[in-house]
Amino acid sequence: MKAKATTKMTQSGSLALTFCLLLPVVFLFLLTLFDNALKDRRDLDLSRWVAANLEVNLANFDQELWQSFGLFALNKPLDSIPSANYDNTASIQVTGMQTLFENKLLSEQIFSHMKLRFPAEMIREISHRISQVQIIDDNSLLGSLDELFSEDGYAEAQDYLITKPPADPEWGEELDEYLEEEIAPLYNKIASVLMPVHIYDQKGDITTGKKPDFFDPESMSRLASVFDSILAVPSTTALDKLYIAGYALDYFPAAVSIRIRSQQTIHRYTPDGRSHDDLIRSRPYELEEILTGRQGKRAADEIKSKLIVLRSLIQLAHHAKDKALRFTYRLAARGFVAGIAVISLGTIILPPEPFEYLMLIARSVADGSRDVNRLRSGYGVPFWPEERSSVTLYYHDYLLLFMLVQSEEEILSRIGAIIQRHHPGPGWVKLKAETVTEQGKTFSLEGGYQATDSR
């Protein structure tokens, strides 16, 4: 019995000694766990503070910008919340990284905005109208113009009337007076309408102001090339450009704010219900500015000039196939030629075609100007004259066509410039919050209104 009791006492002493030896180790282990947990809690607390700074700044977005254009951006000074509620003594820095006025980010927000608002009916209507316009064969239309301007009579008339002075000064003065009375009015009528277009230099640049030479086939052919360039469809056209164009048409007022259909006036509104009539008072011609890059009324005049060129060329191609009209002008042209022959005593005998074409041009420019005046009054004009089956286009339809064939980068840059004009500021859409602890550990977090890596 005594041996058994001794054995139990020995075992109890061994366990007590073991626990005494393990206790410091366990206590040290628990202290280490507690210290690590405390550090993790402080790190978590610090990361929450960094995230809170980011969220507070992003929540302070420009509400007027959102109400006016449906876009998100931060235009107020960046701020940081105090660290009193957080277990740290570090300082934090909030900086802006990307702005709304970068084309890629602006287009991203426009896509997001318009994909929810752009009706499927609008897409089908645009597709239907574009497909109807393509019913008119571009090659046949431009071919009619080329046929008009390829006649040798142009060059012959130019040689006699412009480059070669009259050999006999006695009847030369009388010839000049005859041309001044009969031909000059036609020329002046055309030039007075087309002069604002400024497209008559050798390169087709719209910034110069040379007068067209209606007896020079090269000068006249440039009118056709302008029409061709206006409707030259780029190879990169995609559905995204429809969203950008639709956004511009919805949110930016133009010179025309109504559409008159069947004697009913239809007013234009933004997607949030604001009338374009009201927007025009403080923001006139913004859509034309986006299309041309010019300012104010100059932009509207530039669009009007382009429309006159476009409609005049369409009218000219149409009149070129009108046999009755051409017969009438051919008779009048023969009268001009006979008058020149009588005055010059038979020395100058010209073909009647150039004068016939000059009268056709005068008629086409007058009709084109009339079409544009109707468009700017809110009425629709058939794309192909006097064709009931031809699609009727309105002022904004032509602006849409012009926009679809322009560079997407240019359109976005001009949209951004107009938005920045009304809402100046940095326009931050992505922020970065960063802090460094006393131990040298860096906490950094980025956030914004859109996923810039999604596209």
Disulfide bonds with the S-S distance in Angstrom:
none
